Amino acid sequence: MPAELRRLVFSHKETTEALLEFGKSENIPFPKGKMIRAKYAGHAEYELHSMKGKQTGVNKNFNVDGQDRAIIVTFFDEETFEHKFFNLTADFVSAALISYCIKHKIMLPRDARKSLDLTEFNVCMDVVIDNAGGASQGAGSLSLED
């Protein structure tokens, strides 16, 4: 059976909210302002990252494909016109987006494979549902997770 692919596209505003909320739960203080850019960093930024290899409970419980990559998020403070750069792991950003989906009741099948992708203007989460089980999975396979 073919696999089903969903792409959740998060705006910068939604990604900012997701990062700030999840950062509070993980005791990570983010700079003031809103996210205006997210780009993959080089290999060295990940290798020297203090969160390298750390997966949160969200990553473990929601079948997130781990990525050994760092993401540089740029925050812009409209009061001071400053750009602040914040180095995060792809796993942290994935966990923040999943937490955002749970909070906003966006359907996200727990067992589906999830991976992060960055485009020029958005942060995306790809959700792949393996339909190999066919009808035996039942109607509950796309239920809203609590």
N, C-alpha and C positions, 0 to 999 in steps of 0.2 A: 504494500500500500504506500502511496506517496505521503510524505510528511506535510503537515500544514504549517505555514509560516505567517506570523503576525509581526508587524513592526509598529512599536509604540514610539511615536515621535514627540519628544518633550521640548517645549520652547525654553528659551533662556530663563524666563520668569519662573516656569515650573521647575526647572532644574535648580535654580537658586533656592526656591522654597524647599525642595527635596534635600539639598545639601545642608542648608541651615538647620532644618528640623532634625535630620539624622545626626548632624554634627553635635547638636545639644545632647542627644542620647549617648553619644560616644565621647563627650567632654572635649570636643575639638572646637576651639574658638576660630570662627572665620572672620575675615576682615569685613568692615562695614561696606555696604554697597550691593550692587547687583552683578551677577555673572554676565559677562558680555562675550566670552569666548572660551572654548575648551578644545585643546589640541593634544594629541599624543606627544609625549616627550621621548627623548632618546633613551637608550638602554641604561646609561649610567644613572639617570634620575631614578629609575626603578631599583637598580642594584644597591643604591645608597639610601633608599627610603626606609624610614623607621617602621612603616606598616607593611613592608615587603612580606608576602606570604600569609599575612594575617587575614583570616576570613571571619566575618561576623556570623552570628546565628542565622541571620537572614540569608546569607550566601549558602550556608549548609542546608537549610531547610527548604530552599526554593530552587535547587538544582541549577545554580549559576555556573556557567563555564568560566573557570578561573582564567584570568589573563595576567601574564607577567609583564604588565606595562604600567607606566605612570602617565598621568594626565595633568597637564598644566591648565588650571582654571584661572582666568583673569577676571577680577572683580573691579568694578568702576564705582568710585564714590562721587556722587553728583555734587556734594557740598564742597569737597576739596579738589575735585577733578583729578584725583590720583588713581593710577592703575596699580593694583596689588596682585601679585602672582602667588598662587597656592598650588603646591605639588600634592596630588592625591593619587592613590592607586585606582586602577580600573575596578577592582573588587569593591572598594569603598563606594565609588560612584554607583555601581550596580546595586549595592545594598540600599543606598539612599533612594534610588528610583523605585525599587521594589517596595520599600516602606511607604513612599509617596502613593503608590498604587493601592496599597492596603488601606491607607488612611482615606483615600478618595474613592474607595470601593470600585476600582477599575479591575475588571475580571482578569485574573492572572492564574492560570492553572499551575498548581504547585509542582507537578511532576514534569512539566514541559521544560526543555532546555532553554536557558536564557543566556544571551550574550550581549555585550555592549558594543555600540558602534558610534563613531562621531562623524558628522557630516559638516559641511561648511557653516551651516547655520543652526543645527540642532544636535541634541544628544538623543540617540535612539537605543531602544532595547528590542532585540529580535527574540521572539518567542517561537520555538519550534516544537510542535506537537507531533509525536510519532504515532501515526495511525495504524501501526502494525496490529494492534489489538482488535481493530475493527469494531463490530457491534458488541463484543464482549466487554468493552470499557463502559458501556452504558451511557445514559444521558448525563450522569454526574461529572463527566470528564472536564466540562467547562464551567464548573460551578464557581461561584464567588468565594474566594478564600477569606477567612476572618483574620 
